[in-house]
Amino acid sequence: MPPKPKFTREEIIDAAFEIVRSNGMEALTSRVLGKKMGSSARPIFTIFKDMNELKNEVRSKAEDMLNEYLSRAENYEPLYKQAVKETIQFASDEPNLFYLIFMTDNGEAINFEFLKDKFKNEIAHYLDVMKKNYQLSEEESMIIFKHSSIYIYGVGAMCASRLCYFSDEQLNQLLGEVFMAMLMYIRSGKYKEKTPIPKELE
């Protein structure tokens, strides 16, 4: 009969999560984790086949925390704007976790369609809200979501890196301006037109 594990799977994940939360994923090694738990690295590998498996669990736990932030938006109106603010707040509060989720090398370049499929359940919820609140089609809602996501990523990265700080009032102003600009663009119908590429860029 194999020896009983010294630590549970959850205890190891929690300890690894706290290391990453404080110091980033690059700080998570079997040696550092063992030291934090008052042990050698051996008990870790009685439960996890390798560090990559453990790192995937840490990433999943980080995503769960982000979803907790996003759930705060459910009782706000407009919901989508508040969800954006909660994402940026997450970047400010948990810069190492934001970096892990949104700024870690994926190993290969991916396009927006990949992200849309990966987070289709979460995205569908916000698209439904936009369609209902602003009388938009699925396509129109997705255009706004795509462009605002790029903007949110930029602001979030600035906050996570401590490059900038935005007060709640400033965020309201910035997000309102971007959203209204996109809404006016959609309602003008110009998004249906193909923008010609300048000759010098061809």
Secondary structure, DSSP 8 states (H G I E B T S, - for coil): -----SS-HHHHHHHHHHHHHHH-GGG--HHHHHHHTTS-SGGGGGT-SSHHHHHHHHHHHHHHHHHHHHHGGGGSSSHHHHHHHHHHHHHHH-HHHHHHHHSS--SS---HHHHHHHTHHHHHHHHHHHHHHHT--HHHHHHHHHHHHHHHHHHHHHHHTTS----HHHHHHHHHHHHHHHHHHHHHTGGGS-----GGG-
